Amino acid sequence: MKIPVTPLIIGLSIACAPKDVTDPNDPDSDTGSDTKVEDTVVWEDRRHSTSVTFQDGFTNGTELFVVTTEGQTWKYQDDAWTNLPLNVDEENLNGIWGTGAGATLKMVGVGAAGTIITWTGETWETSQDSTSLFQAVDGESSTDLIAVGGAGPWRNTGGTWTADAEFGHEKFSDVWYDGTTGIAVGDDGKIAWFTDGEWSLDDVGVDADLYSVDAINPGDVWVAGARGTLLHYNGTAWQAIELDTQANMWDVWTPSANVAYVVGANGMAYKVQGTLVEQLHTGVNNILYSVTGTTEANVWATGGRGVALHYTGG
């Protein structure tokens, strides 16, 4: 089904945040060493002493799981980090999906060279269904998932991964999928909707590279991207939220209707409620690549050089 074109409405809310000096042409650079942290830090620092980058995370409330560069996975629980070994030849792991805890814990991670890892309850099972670069994965259950990356969307139905023949040439950075509707985002303002088993592009009138998408439902969608881009879809139109920064916003997470947390370069983090923007000072200059949580009293941000920050709403 073709999704109708939805015009972009410009938002006017502004956050009091310092301008970022990250080179937009080098999204992996971290040039925030000159940023002065003068405001009250509201995040707890739970970093792990490692040189790898925490690319993405999943939390079930009592545990935090992260996937990293160089093919590692780690768990944080009770103030301690534990390595979860897996058989990956130092391929970067970029995305993780999870649900449950304890005996009901299910997780799937994706990464470079077509790497897919599945948690069996005690260890990781590794497979490589292609040579594609996978960037992200999301879904309703461990047997109903969509993964995206350099070779378009792949879908797991009943435990079998297959590529989308029509959209195989499209590159995407992130995906949200609730088992019925999916939304994928990519470079140059690319947004695609998955409905009725088919993908279609939506022209929203922005040209910034888009890195992340999250949603409560198809009528309450958040998208983050390069040069401070943050978009909100209310079911009718897309609205741009002004963060007053040129920093790349690498990830967005929404815990409830009309609320989003967004993180990015130079340790920058924001809470957005409707069109009201609040900067949440982190006290770090690391690039933050992921934000996730269970409630607004349990939010995690992770990123460069093993940084892991915990926000409890205080």
C-alpha positions in Angstrom: 0.0 0.0 0.0 1.3 3.4 -0.9 1.7 5.7 2.1 0.6 9.3 1.2 3.2 12.0 1.2 3.2 13.8 4.5 4.5 17.4 4.5 6.9 18.6 7.1 5.8 21.2 9.6 8.6 23.2 11.3 8.6 23.2 15.1 9.7 26.3 17.1 10.8 24.9 20.5 14.4 25.5 21.4 16.6 23.9 24.0 19.4 25.8 25.7 22.3 23.7 24.6 25.8 24.6 23.4 26.6 24.3 19.7 28.5 21.2 18.7 31.6 21.3 16.6 31.4 17.7 15.3 32.3 17.6 11.6 29.1 16.5 9.9 31.1 14.8 7.1 32.8 12.6 9.7 30.1 11.1 11.9 32.5 8.9 13.8 34.7 11.8 14.9 34.5 12.9 18.5 35.6 16.5 18.7 33.9 17.4 21.9 36.9 17.7 24.1 36.5 21.5 24.3 32.9 21.3 25.5 32.6 22.7 29.0 30.3 20.9 31.3 29.0 23.6 33.7 25.4 22.4 34.3 24.2 19.9 36.7 24.8 16.3 35.6 21.7 14.2 35.8 23.0 10.8 34.6 24.8 8.2 36.6 28.1 7.0 35.1 28.2 3.2 34.8 30.9 2.9 32.1 33.0 -0.2 31.4 36.7 0.2 31.1 37.1 -0.9 27.5 38.2 0.6 24.2 35.3 -0.8 22.3 32.2 1.2 21.4 28.8 0.2 22.8 26.8 0.3 19.6 23.3 -0.6 20.9 21.6 -1.7 24.1 18.6 -3.5 25.5 17.4 -3.4 29.1 14.7 -5.4 30.8 14.7 -3.3 34.0 17.2 -5.3 36.0 19.9 -6.0 33.3 21.5 -4.0 30.5 22.8 -5.9 27.5 25.0 -4.2 24.9 26.5 -5.2 21.5 29.9 -3.6 20.5 32.5 -3.1 17.9 34.9 -6.0 17.6 32.1 -8.5 18.0 31.5 -8.4 21.8 28.4 -8.6 24.0 28.3 -7.5 27.6 25.8 -7.5 30.5 25.5 -5.0 33.3 23.8 -6.1 36.5 24.3 -5.3 40.2 27.0 -2.7 39.5 29.2 -5.2 37.5 29.9 -5.9 33.8 30.0 -9.5 32.6 31.2 -10.6 29.1 28.8 -12.9 27.2 31.2 -14.8 24.9 30.2 -15.6 21.3 31.8 -17.0 18.2 32.2 -13.9 16.0 35.4 -13.1 14.2 35.6 -9.5 15.5 32.8 -8.4 13.2 31.1 -5.2 14.5 27.7 -5.8 16.1 25.4 -2.9 15.5 21.9 -3.7 16.7 20.1 -5.7 19.4 16.5 -6.5 20.1 15.3 -8.2 23.2 12.3 -9.0 25.4 11.7 -10.7 28.7 14.1 -11.7 31.6 15.4 -14.8 33.2 14.0 -17.9 31.7 11.9 -15.9 29.3 14.8 -13.7 28.0 15.0 -13.6 24.2 17.5 -11.5 22.3 18.7 -11.2 18.7 21.7 -9.1 17.5 22.9 -8.1 14.1 26.1 -6.8 12.6 28.6 -6.7 9.8 29.1 -9.5 7.2 25.6 -10.7 7.6 26.1 -11.6 11.3 23.0 -12.6 13.3 23.3 -13.7 16.9 20.4 -15.4 18.8 20.4 -15.9 22.6 19.5 -19.5 23.4 19.0 -18.9 27.2 22.6 -19.7 28.1 24.8 -18.6 25.2 24.7 -17.0 21.8 24.1 -18.9 18.6 25.7 -17.3 15.5 24.6 -17.5 11.9 25.5 -15.6 8.7 22.6 -15.7 6.2 24.3 -13.2 3.8 27.3 -10.9 3.5 25.1 -7.9 4.1 25.9 -5.2 6.6 23.1 -5.2 9.2 22.6 -2.0 11.2 19.5 -2.6 13.3 16.8 -5.1 14.2 13.3 -4.8 15.7 10.1 -6.7 15.9 7.2 -8.2 17.8 8.9 -11.5 18.8 12.0 -13.5 18.2 10.3 -15.1 15.2 8.8 -11.9 13.8 11.6 -9.4 13.2 12.9 -7.0 10.5 16.6 -6.2 10.2 17.9 -3.4 8.0 21.3 -2.3 6.7 23.2 -2.1 3.4 21.1 -4.5 1.5 17.6 -3.4 2.3 15.2 -5.0 4.8 15.4 -8.6 5.8 12.5 -10.3 7.5 12.4 -13.2 10.0 9.1 -15.1 9.9 8.9 -18.2 11.9 12.7 -18.3 12.4 13.7 -18.0 8.7 15.4 -14.8 7.4 14.7 -13.7 3.8 15.6 -10.5 1.9 13.0 -8.2 0.5 13.4 -8.5 -3.3 11.8 -5.2 -4.2 13.7 -3.0 -1.7 17.0 -4.9 -1.6 18.8 -1.9 -3.2 17.7 0.5 -0.4 20.1 1.2 2.5 18.6 1.9 5.9 20.1 2.8 9.3 17.4 1.8 11.7 13.9 0.2 11.8 10.9 0.0 14.1 8.4 -2.8 13.7 5.5 -3.8 15.9 4.5 -7.0 14.0 2.1 -5.2 11.7 3.6 -1.9 10.6 7.3 -1.1 10.1 9.2 2.1 9.6 12.8 2.3 8.3 15.1 5.4 8.0 18.2 6.1 6.1 20.4 8.7 4.3 19.2 11.8 2.6 15.9 11.9 4.6 14.8 8.5 3.5 11.8 7.1 5.3 10.0 3.9 4.3 6.8 2.3 5.7 6.0 -1.4 5.8 2.3 -2.0 5.6 0.2 -4.9 4.3 3.4 -6.8 3.6 4.9 -4.1 1.3 7.4 -1.3 1.6 6.8 2.2 0.2 8.8 5.4 0.5 7.5 8.6 2.2 8.8 12.0 1.1 8.9 14.1 4.2 10.9 17.0 2.7 14.2 16.7 4.7 17.6 15.9 3.3 19.5 15.1 6.5 20.8 11.6 7.0 18.5 9.8 9.4 20.0 7.4 11.9 17.2 6.2 14.3 13.5 5.6 14.5 11.2 4.6 17.4 7.5 4.7 17.9 4.7 4.0 20.3 2.4 3.1 17.4 2.3 4.2 13.7 0.6 7.5 14.8 3.3 8.5 17.2 6.8 8.2 15.6 10.1 9.8 16.3 13.1 10.0 14.0 16.6 11.4 14.8 19.5 12.2 12.5 22.4 14.4 11.4 22.9 18.0 12.3 20.5 18.0 15.2 17.6 16.6 13.2 14.6 15.4 15.3 11.2 14.6 13.6 7.9 13.7 15.1 4.9 12.1 13.2 1.5 12.5 14.9 -0.4 10.3 12.5 -1.2 13.1 10.1 2.0 15.2 9.5 5.7 15.3 10.3 7.0 18.0 12.6 10.6 19.2 13.1 11.6 19.7 16.7 14.4 22.3 17.1 17.2 21.1 19.4 19.4 24.2 18.8 22.4 22.1 18.0 24.3 20.9 14.9 25.4 17.7 16.7 24.5 14.4 15.1 21.6 12.8 17.0 22.4 9.0 16.8 19.4 7.5 18.6 15.9 8.1 19.9 13.7 6.2 22.3 10.1 6.8 23.2 8.7 5.4 26.4 5.2 6.9 26.2 2.9 9.1 24.0 4.5 12.3 22.8 7.7 11.8 24.8 11.2 11.0 23.5 14.7 10.7 24.7 17.4 11.5 22.1 21.2 11.2 22.3 24.2 12.0 20.1 27.6 13.5 19.6 29.6 15.1 22.4 27.6 13.3 25.1 24.5 15.4 24.3 21.1 14.1 25.5 17.6 15.6 25.5 14.1 14.8 26.7 11.3 16.0 24.5 7.7 16.2 25.6 5.5 17.4 22.8 7.4 20.4 21.6 9.1 21.1 24.9 12.8 20.3 24.9 15.0 19.8 28.0 18.7 19.1 27.8 19.8 16.3 30.2 23.5 17.0 30.9 25.6 13.9 30.9 29.0 15.1 32.0 30.7 13.2 29.2 32.0 14.0 25.8 31.8 10.5 24.3 29.6 10.0 21.3 26.3 8.4 22.5 25.1 5.9 19.9 22.1 4.3 21.8 19.4 5.2 24.2 16.8 2.7 25.6 14.9 2.0 28.7 11.8 0.5 30.3 10.3 3.6 31.9 11.3 7.2 32.4 12.9 6.1 35.7 15.1 3.6 33.9 16.8 5.1 30.9 20.2 4.0 29.5 22.5 5.7 27.1 25.6 4.0 25.7 28.4 4.9 23.3 32.1 5.4 22.6 34.8 3.8 24.7 32.5 1.7 26.8 30.4 4.6 28.2 27.1 3.7 29.8 24.9 6.2 31.5 21.8 5.6 33.7 19.1 8.2 34.1 16.4 7.7 36.7 14.3 10.8 36.1 15.9 12.9 38.9 
